[in-house]
Amino acid sequence: MMRDKLLKLLTDSTITLIVVEHKDRLTRFGFNYIEKLLVMQGRRVEVINLAENGKEDLIQDFVSIVTSFCARLYGQRRSKRKTERIIAELQGADEKSDHTSQT
């Protein structure tokens, strides 16, 4: 899943300041890597609403990880059910055509 607007911001070297409300609004993981790379390019990220303490930040990271994995898991289940339904429909269509050709 590519975030086109974020990619545009990161690749446009004329943008020297990126302002975000929370770190996780820019990216769920790897904020520090993006920040360091931008600093190396003479650019920076400014976070308006900093976490009050490290514990809160850690909890937020954990919630983001759990949310991401849950979304992936439920997406896989939905995909599996859809695949099973399509297979059943195809098998039903096959049986109908076999029945029609035998009569």
Backbone as numpy.savetxt, mean C-alpha at the origin, in Angstrom:
# Nx Ny Nz CAx CAy CAz Cx Cy Cz
1.84 -1.37 -5.52 0.99 -0.21 -5.52 1.89 1.02 -5.52
1.90 1.70 -6.63 2.76 2.87 -6.78 1.95 4.13 -6.49
2.55 5.03 -5.75 1.91 6.31 -5.44 2.50 7.34 -6.39
1.77 7.62 -7.46 2.25 8.48 -8.53 2.59 9.90 -8.06
1.76 10.49 -7.21 2.03 11.86 -6.75 3.29 11.91 -5.89
3.49 10.89 -5.04 4.70 10.84 -4.23 5.92 10.68 -5.12
5.83 9.80 -6.10 6.95 9.60 -7.02 7.28 10.89 -7.76
6.27 11.63 -8.15 6.48 12.90 -8.84 7.21 13.90 -7.93
6.79 13.96 -6.64 7.44 14.85 -5.68 8.91 14.48 -5.47
9.17 13.18 -5.36 10.53 12.72 -5.07 11.47 12.87 -6.26
10.94 12.78 -7.47 11.80 12.85 -8.65 11.97 14.27 -9.20
11.14 15.20 -8.77 11.24 16.58 -9.24 12.23 17.35 -8.37
13.43 17.56 -8.86 14.48 18.19 -8.07 14.24 19.68 -7.82
13.26 20.27 -8.51 12.95 21.68 -8.27 12.16 21.86 -6.97
11.59 20.77 -6.47 10.86 20.82 -5.20 11.88 20.62 -4.09
12.12 21.66 -3.31 13.16 21.59 -2.29 12.60 21.34 -0.89
11.30 21.50 -0.71 10.68 21.29 0.60 9.38 20.53 0.42
9.26 19.41 1.12 8.03 18.62 1.13 7.48 18.71 2.55
6.25 19.19 2.69 5.62 19.35 3.99 4.54 18.29 4.14
4.60 17.54 5.26 3.59 16.52 5.55 3.06 16.73 6.97
1.83 16.31 7.19 1.24 16.47 8.52 1.86 15.47 9.50
1.94 14.21 9.10 2.54 13.15 9.91 3.54 12.40 9.04
4.53 11.80 9.66 5.53 11.02 8.90 4.88 9.92 8.09
3.88 9.25 8.66 3.27 8.13 7.96 2.37 8.56 6.81
2.11 9.84 6.67 1.37 10.31 5.49 2.27 10.32 4.26
3.56 10.43 4.48 4.51 10.37 3.36 4.76 8.91 2.98
5.08 8.10 3.98 5.34 6.69 3.74 5.14 5.92 5.05
4.66 4.70 4.95 4.46 3.90 6.16 5.79 3.48 6.77
6.71 3.08 5.90 8.01 2.59 6.35 9.11 3.34 5.61
10.25 3.45 6.24 11.42 4.00 5.57 11.46 5.51 5.48
10.72 6.20 6.33 10.72 7.66 6.30 12.13 8.21 6.44
12.91 7.64 7.35 14.27 8.15 7.60 15.15 8.01 6.37
14.96 6.94 5.59 15.75 6.77 4.36 15.42 7.87 3.35
14.13 8.12 3.17 13.71 9.17 2.23 14.24 10.52 2.70
14.12 10.77 4.00 14.59 12.04 4.54 16.09 12.22 4.30
16.89 11.19 4.55 18.36 11.26 4.35 18.70 11.48 2.88
18.01 10.77 2.00 18.29 10.95 0.56 17.96 12.37 0.10
16.85 12.90 0.59 16.49 14.27 0.21 17.51 15.28 0.74
17.99 15.07 1.98 19.01 15.96 2.55 20.28 15.91 1.70
20.65 14.73 1.23 21.84 14.60 0.38 21.67 15.37 -0.93
20.44 15.57 -1.36 20.17 16.31 -2.59 19.94 17.80 -2.32
20.09 18.22 -1.06 19.85 19.62 -0.73 18.38 19.94 -0.58
17.58 18.92 -0.31 16.14 19.08 -0.15 15.77 18.62 1.26
14.53 18.87 1.67 14.15 18.41 3.01 12.67 18.13 3.11
12.33 17.37 4.18 10.95 17.06 4.51 10.66 17.71 5.86
9.56 18.42 5.94 9.16 19.01 7.20 7.88 18.34 7.68
7.92 17.80 8.89 6.76 17.13 9.48 6.12 18.10 10.46
4.87 18.42 10.23 4.16 19.40 11.05 3.81 18.83 12.42
3.24 17.63 12.46 2.75 17.05 13.70 3.66 15.89 14.11
4.65 16.18 14.90 5.59 15.16 15.36 4.97 14.36 16.49
5.32 13.08 16.57 4.86 12.24 17.67 5.42 12.80 18.97
4.62 12.71 20.03 5.03 13.29 21.30 6.17 12.53 21.94
6.23 11.22 21.74 7.32 10.44 22.31 7.60 9.22 21.43
8.70 8.56 21.70 9.10 7.41 20.91 8.12 6.25 21.03
7.49 6.12 22.19 6.54 5.03 22.41 5.34 5.18 21.48
4.84 6.39 21.37 3.70 6.65 20.49 4.06 6.35 19.04
5.25 6.74 18.65 5.74 6.49 17.29 5.85 4.99 17.03
6.36 4.25 17.99 6.50 2.80 17.85 5.13 2.13 17.75
4.18 2.57 18.56 2.83 2.02 18.51 2.21 2.29 17.14
2.39 3.50 16.63 1.84 3.84 15.32 2.46 2.98 14.22
3.77 2.73 14.29 4.43 1.85 13.32 3.83 0.45 13.39
3.60 -0.05 14.60 3.04 -1.38 14.77 1.63 -1.46 14.18
0.82 -0.44 14.45 -0.54 -0.39 13.89 -0.49 -0.38 12.36
0.44 0.36 11.79 0.58 0.41 10.34 0.94 -0.95 9.77
1.85 -1.66 10.44 2.26 -2.99 9.98 1.08 -3.96 10.03
0.37 -3.98 11.16 -0.78 -4.88 11.31 -1.85 -4.57 10.26
-2.12 -3.28 10.06 -3.11 -2.88 9.06 -2.72 -3.34 7.67
-1.46 -3.17 7.33 -0.97 -3.58 6.02 -1.12 -5.08 5.82
-0.72 -5.86 6.81 -0.82 -7.32 6.69 -2.27 -7.78 6.64
-3.15 -7.15 7.41 -4.57 -7.51 7.38 -5.16 -7.23 6.00
-4.83 -6.08 5.44 -5.34 -5.74 4.11 -4.87 -6.74 3.08
-3.62 -7.15 3.17 -3.08 -8.13 2.24 -3.77 -9.48 2.41
-3.94 -9.91 3.67 -4.56 -11.19 3.97 -6.00 -11.23 3.47
-6.79 -10.19 3.78 -8.17 -10.17 3.34 -8.26 -10.05 1.82
-7.33 -9.36 1.22 -7.30 -9.27 -0.24 -7.04 -10.62 -0.87
-6.15 -11.43 -0.27 -5.87 -12.76 -0.77 -7.09 -13.66 -0.62
-7.78 -13.55 0.51 -8.98 -14.36 0.73 -10.04 -14.02 -0.30
-10.24 -12.74 -0.53 -11.25 -12.30 -1.49 -10.88 -12.81 -2.89
-9.60 -12.72 -3.22 -9.14 -13.19 -4.52 -9.35 -14.70 -4.67
-9.08 -15.44 -3.59 -9.26 -16.89 -3.62 -10.73 -17.24 -3.82
-11.62 -16.55 -3.09 -13.06 -16.81 -3.24 -13.53 -16.49 -4.66
-13.02 -15.41 -5.22 -13.40 -15.02 -6.57 -12.94 -16.07 -7.57
-11.70 -16.54 -7.40 -11.16 -17.59 -8.29 -11.99 -18.86 -8.18
-12.31 -19.26 -6.96 -13.13 -20.46 -6.76 -14.49 -20.31 -7.42
-15.10 -19.12 -7.33 -16.41 -18.88 -7.94 -16.31 -18.97 -9.47
-15.26 -18.42 -10.04 -15.08 -18.46 -11.50 -14.89 -19.90 -11.96
-14.09 -20.67 -11.21 -13.88 -22.09 -11.56 -15.19 -22.85 -11.51
-15.98 -22.60 -10.46 -17.28 -23.27 -10.32 -18.20 -22.90 -11.48
-18.20 -21.63 -11.87 -19.03 -21.20 -12.99 -18.58 -21.85 -14.29
-17.27 -21.93 -14.48 -16.75 -22.57 -15.69 -17.08 -24.06 -15.72
-16.97 -24.72 -14.57 -17.31 -26.13 -14.50 -18.80 -26.34 -14.75
-19.62 -25.43 -14.22 -21.07 -25.50 -14.45 -21.40 -25.30 -15.93
-20.71 -24.39 -16.57 -20.93 -24.15 -18.00 -20.49 -25.36 -18.81
-19.37 -25.99 -18.38 -18.89 -27.21 -19.05 -19.91 -28.32 -18.95
-20.48 -28.50 -17.76 -21.47 -29.56 -17.55 -22.72 -29.30 -18.37
-23.12 -28.05 -18.49 -24.30 -27.72 -19.30 -24.05 -28.01 -20.76
-22.84 -27.68 -21.25 -22.55 -27.93 -22.65 -22.43 -29.42 -22.91
-21.94 -30.20 -21.96 -21.88 -31.66 -22.11 -23.28 -32.23 -22.16
-24.18 -31.72 -21.31 -25.56 -32.16 -21.28 -26.25 -31.83 -22.59
-26.03 -30.66 -23.13 -26.64 -30.21 -24.37 -26.16 -31.03 -25.54
-24.87 -31.36 -25.57 -24.32 -32.10 -26.69 -24.76 -33.57 -26.64
-25.13 -34.11 -25.48 -25.55 -35.50 -25.36 -27.01 -35.68 -25.75
-27.82 -34.64 -25.67 -29.23 -34.77 -25.99 -29.54 -34.57 -27.41
